[in-house]
């Protein structure tokens, strides 16, 4: 935050423990000047050998959202409830969690993967706070997403993967004798 003037949004994972840890995470990030914080309902860290992520119970997710909201002092700090429920447990569970987190008072909802056009339309009908999407395939153009209440649509890891591939290709070409001026 000291290095720039743009607002900073932080993915605070699951708050690094139980509800008390969530409160401490919110307090520390708010003190650092963060503008928005995402708290998710995924079990972290993953158990040894676990191949895919798991969700916390909805009660624990609600408790973490409640703790995050209780810990913030500046009402301008945006608390974003994040869930991977659509990808892990299906659209019904994602909608159920979205409604519960909105009812607790989060300022926005972030859906990490698994969002279909049908789910997006159901969310639009049921949820009144801003939506964010990340990962997965696009479910519509920008205008459509805007009409559905999506305010941020992250492009996932594709830009990072493309940059890594370009770096690899460049270094390989240099190793193979291509002149830097020919790259």
ABEGO torsion letter per residue (X at the ends): XAABABBBBBBAEAGGEBAAAAAAAAAAAAAAGBABBBBBABBOBBBBGBABBBBBBAAAAAAAAAAAAAABABAABBBBBBBAAAAAAEAAAAAAAAAAAAAAGBABBBBBEGBBAAAAAAAAAABABBBBBBEEBBAEBAAAAAAAGBABBBAEAAAAAAAAAAAAAAAAAAAAGBBAAAX
